[in-house]
Amino acid sequence: MDNRKNLIDIERKFRPEIEGLRIVAALLVAIYHIWFGKVSGGVDVFFVISGFLITTSIISTINRTGDYKFWPYISKLLKRLLPSALFIVLVTLLLSLFFLPSTILVKTIKESLASIFYYQNWQLAFSSTDYLDANQMKSPLEHFWAMSIQGQFYIIWFLLFTFVLFLVRRYSLSNGKKLVNFLLGIIFIVSFIYSIYLTIVNQPFAYFITFTRVWEFALGGLLCVNLASIKINKKVAAIIGWIGLVGLILTGALFDVSTMFPGYIALWPMTCALLIVLSGNVDTKYGVKRFLSLPIMTKLGGISFGIYLWHWVLLSFFKYKIAENPSILEGVIIILLSIGLSLLMTKYIEAPIRNNKINKKAFKPILVMLAINLLLVIALSIIH
């Protein structure tokens, strides 16, 4: 594609405030799980951020190369997501042998496969799991539902932009932005309406399934495509940024999210996230970008994925072996342990694999962990 035009002109630069926003979202999830047994809206923020970042990555690749191929796309994602997930599933299975009652051990074995192969959300949906029902016994892997939706979303987005490229080439379209906005807008509207409907009809089922969540990713994609066109002054940027952060923190306190998510109420934390990202488009002296871009915030934001995965595992074992409701100190220890384990996992497992070139050697550790997980699941299934 010589002399080609960009599919869409977007800014591709590191946004430190988004890293800071990720750790805020992860800590909100952990805090509300540990002390309040409620949903915080943090996962919805993760979905918006994921939609924003992956859309940015896809469009940037198309702009740079004029093409988009499946293997480079999926291999990068696998190198980033699978090592941590496989390691945590393996550790969880081993610990479950010693610390979980047999009924939950069987549930955990089943969910380990669902977590590894990215269908955990559907497993929970069709097993009539209520994520927020304190009376239902929880497995240490239940929170992998969000990771499963994210993985499914990445496949949907690859198919979407493959279709976009086909239309652009087939009809020699000169304005990819209008086409992408149209398609993302349709996805947003249809999924949002379905989310509202199913949340009213069957909220526990709606909570887990992919189709009630795709609009959240689409909103992030729309933000990516249109961010460069949105101009705001410094005062407005500073104000909306702090409004977004405060509003996000208060989500779980303001709404009875246990019965209202993922319907229209999910717009609240997502709008808060949008305000924060919009605010970060402008450098202001007192803006929220300054806070979210602090070195400690960006450092923690880089391991927020691990913090999300570890906190529920630790909390689950704590509940089964020590006490149902952690004290303030015990909850802080769970969060600090999650941070520490995430740092170690990033340094010794994620980074070495992620920094390898995309070849067979890079995937050897992933395949080894996958094989160990599968053998362990088979052995436990035979025993139990």
Buried (B, 14 or more C-beta within 10 A) or exposed (E): EEEEEBBBEBEEEEBBBBBBBBBBBBBBBBBBBBBEEBBBBBBBBBBBBBBBBBBBBBBBBBBEEBEBEEEEBBBBBBBEBBBBBBBBBBBBBEBBEEBBEEEBBBBBBBBBBBBBEBBBBBBBBEEEBBBBEEEEBBBBBBBBBBBBBBBBBBBBBBEBBBEBBEEBEEEEEEEBBEBBBEBBEEBBEBBBEBBBEBBEEEBBBBBBBBBBBBBBBBBBBBBBBBBEEEEBEBEBBBBBBBBBBEBBBBBBEEBEBBEBBBBBBBBBBBBBBBBBBBBBBBEBEEBBBBBBBEEEBBEBBBBBBBBBBBBBBBBBBBBBEEEEEBEEEBBBBBBEBBBEBBBEBBEEBBEEBBEBEEEEEBBEBBEEBBEBBBEBBEEBEEEE
